[in-house]
Amino acid sequence: QVQLVESGGGLVQPGGSLRLSCAASGISFSIYAMGWYRQAPGKERELVATIASRSVTNYGDSVKGRFTISRDNAKNTVYLQMNSLKPEDTAVYYCNGRRLVPPNMYWGQGTQVTVSS
């Protein structure tokens, strides 16, 4: 059974930091591209960051320079370090795992991040 389990969300003040983790099980983690997406109330889910199997990264424009995605293949875990958080970063953050050949994709259950004073 495939599971992607996010952790690390919570309430933080503007300018603060959080680190999200996503632990994967039931997949060959090292060959999956992993990513973080977020969805705020009333908005569509959007890309935050992705990291390919060879650790090539890609970021959404709104988080470039503030967020860093990384992976530890030995621990089957992907991380999202979020710095200089803003109220507009408030959303449910979802972990995503994607394989190209053959195509397959999985989602975690999401973790809430709230940035507020």
Secondary structure, 3 states (H helix, E strand, C coil): CCEEEEECCEEECCCCCEEEEEEEECCCHHHCEEEEEEECCCCCCEEEEEECCCCCEEECCCCCCCEEEEEECCCCEEEEEECCCCHHHCEEEEEEEEECCCCEEEECCCEEEEECC
